[in-house]
């Protein structure tokens, strides 16, 4: 499912890749560039502290986090990001295959938890799932907004109609 903007253009997404290993960031960027994903901007960070700053500046739609990074680790960074009030999806990519990390990542709402080395096909599938979730959420918000506008308009018409009837009945009583 693709989401389109109000101008009819296909919605493109921003992704932030946070990993202290430059080679890993380059590999994930390569996977994205070689794919047909609806991503038009790739942002890179090497530390958890930098992630927080870039999230505030760039508001990425998808955030790929390593767990073990300088400054804040990926889990701590995600916890801070969650306090921001905007829609995004998080994915973890880490060399640490610890069950506790995976549980904590999923508790924080991560879409998936991938163990390095990440395979291209698996990475693309996870990012596609994140995009599908974002698209579904945007579609749901659009429908809810449209429904609220429709209900609001009907409520206004009902109030006008009710006021007119009351006015008509009240005027016949007093005449």
C-alpha positions as CSV (number, residue, x, y, z in Angstrom):
1,X,0.0,0.0,0.0
2,X,1.3,3.4,-0.9
3,X,0.4,6.7,0.6
4,X,0.1,9.8,-1.5
5,X,0.4,13.4,-0.4
6,X,-2.4,16.0,-0.9
7,X,-0.7,17.0,-4.2
8,X,-0.9,13.4,-5.5
9,X,2.8,12.6,-5.1
10,X,3.9,9.3,-3.6
11,X,4.9,9.7,0.0
12,X,8.7,9.2,0.5
13,X,10.3,8.4,3.8
14,X,13.4,9.4,5.7
15,X,15.5,6.8,7.4
16,X,18.1,7.3,10.1
17,X,20.8,4.6,10.5
18,X,22.6,4.8,13.8
19,X,25.7,2.5,14.2
20,X,29.1,3.2,15.5
21,X,30.6,1.0,12.8
22,X,30.9,3.0,9.5
23,X,31.1,-0.2,7.4
24,X,27.7,-1.3,8.8
25,X,26.1,2.1,8.0
26,X,27.5,1.9,4.5
27,X,26.2,-1.6,4.0
28,X,22.7,-0.6,5.1
29,X,22.8,2.5,3.0
30,X,23.8,0.4,0.0
31,X,20.9,-2.0,0.6
32,X,18.5,1.0,0.6
33,X,20.0,2.6,-2.5
34,X,19.9,-0.7,-4.4
35,X,16.2,-1.3,-3.5
36,X,13.0,0.2,-4.7
37,X,12.0,1.3,-1.2
38,X,10.1,4.6,-0.9
39,X,13.0,6.3,0.9
40,X,14.4,9.6,-0.4
41,X,16.7,10.5,2.5
42,X,19.2,8.5,4.5
43,X,20.7,10.1,7.6
44,X,23.7,8.5,9.4
45,X,24.7,8.7,13.1
46,X,27.6,7.1,15.0
47,X,26.4,7.6,18.6
48,X,23.2,7.5,20.6
49,X,23.7,11.2,21.6
50,X,23.9,12.2,17.9
51,X,20.7,10.2,17.2
52,X,18.7,12.3,19.7
53,X,20.0,15.5,18.0
54,X,19.3,14.3,14.5
55,X,15.9,13.0,15.4
56,X,14.9,16.5,16.7
57,X,16.3,18.2,13.6
58,X,15.3,15.7,10.8
59,X,12.3,13.8,12.2
60,X,13.0,10.6,10.4
61,X,10.2,8.1,9.7
62,X,12.3,5.0,10.3
63,X,15.2,4.7,12.7
64,X,17.6,1.8,12.6
65,X,19.6,1.5,15.8
66,X,22.6,-0.4,16.9
67,X,22.5,-1.3,20.6
68,X,26.1,-0.8,21.6
69,X,27.1,2.8,20.7
70,X,29.1,5.5,22.4
71,X,27.2,7.9,24.6
72,X,23.7,6.6,24.9
73,X,23.1,3.0,23.7
74,X,20.4,2.3,21.2
75,X,17.8,1.3,23.8
76,X,18.4,4.4,25.8
77,X,18.2,6.6,22.7
78,X,14.9,5.0,21.7
79,X,13.5,5.5,25.1
80,X,14.3,9.3,24.8
81,X,13.0,9.5,21.3
82,X,9.7,7.9,22.3
83,X,9.0,10.9,24.5
84,X,8.8,13.0,21.2
85,X,5.3,13.3,19.9
86,X,5.6,12.1,16.3
87,X,5.1,9.0,14.3
88,X,8.1,6.8,13.5
89,X,9.2,3.2,13.5
90,X,12.3,1.7,15.1
91,X,14.4,-1.3,14.1
92,X,17.4,-2.7,15.9
93,X,20.4,-4.1,14.2
94,X,23.0,-5.4,16.6
95,X,25.9,-7.8,17.0
96,X,24.6,-8.8,20.4
97,X,22.2,-11.8,20.3
98,X,21.0,-11.3,23.9
99,X,17.4,-12.2,24.6
100,X,17.1,-9.3,27.2
101,X,18.0,-6.8,24.5
102,X,15.4,-8.2,22.1
103,X,12.7,-8.2,24.8
104,X,13.6,-4.6,25.7
105,X,13.6,-3.5,22.1
106,X,10.2,-5.0,21.5
107,X,8.9,-3.5,24.7
108,X,9.9,-0.1,23.4
109,X,7.9,-0.8,20.2
110,X,10.6,-1.8,17.8
111,X,9.3,-3.3,14.5
112,X,12.1,-5.9,14.6
113,X,15.4,-7.0,16.1
114,X,18.1,-8.1,13.6
115,X,21.4,-9.7,14.5
116,X,24.5,-8.7,12.5
117,X,25.6,-9.5,9.9
118,X,22.2,-8.3,8.5
119,X,21.2,-10.0,5.2
120,X,20.0,-7.6,2.5
121,X,16.7,-9.4,1.9
122,X,15.9,-9.6,5.6
123,X,16.7,-5.9,6.0
124,X,14.6,-4.8,3.0
125,X,11.7,-6.9,4.3
126,X,11.8,-5.3,7.8
127,X,12.0,-1.8,6.3
128,X,9.1,-2.6,4.0
129,X,7.1,-3.8,7.0
130,X,7.9,-0.5,8.8
131,X,6.8,1.5,5.8
132,X,3.6,-0.6,5.6
133,X,2.9,0.2,9.2
134,X,3.5,3.9,8.7
135,X,1.2,3.9,5.6
136,X,-1.5,2.0,7.5
137,X,-1.3,4.5,10.4
138,X,-1.5,7.5,8.0
139,X,-4.5,6.0,6.2
140,X,-6.2,5.3,9.5
141,X,-5.6,8.9,10.7
142,X,-6.9,10.2,7.3
143,X,-10.1,8.2,7.6
144,X,-10.6,9.2,11.2
145,X,-10.1,12.9,10.3
146,X,-12.5,12.6,7.4
147,X,-15.1,10.9,9.5
148,X,-14.8,13.6,12.2
149,X,-15.2,16.3,9.6
150,X,-18.3,14.5,8.2
151,X,-19.8,14.1,11.7
152,X,-19.0,17.7,12.6
153,X,-20.7,18.9,9.4
154,X,-23.8,16.7,10.1
155,X,-23.9,17.9,13.7
156,X,-23.9,21.5,12.5
157,X,-26.7,20.9,10.0
158,X,-28.7,19.1,12.7
159,X,-28.2,22.1,15.1
160,X,-29.4,24.5,12.4
161,X,-32.4,22.3,11.6
162,X,-33.3,21.8,15.3
163,X,-32.9,25.6,15.9
164,X,-35.2,26.4,12.9
165,X,-37.9,23.9,14.1
166,X,-37.7,25.2,17.7
167,X,-37.9,28.8,16.4
168,X,-40.9,28.0,14.2
169,X,-42.7,26.2,17.0
170,X,-41.9,28.8,19.6
171,X,-43.1,31.6,17.3
172,X,-46.5,29.8,16.7
173,X,-47.0,29.4,20.4
174,X,-46.5,33.0,21.3
175,X,-48.5,34.5,18.4
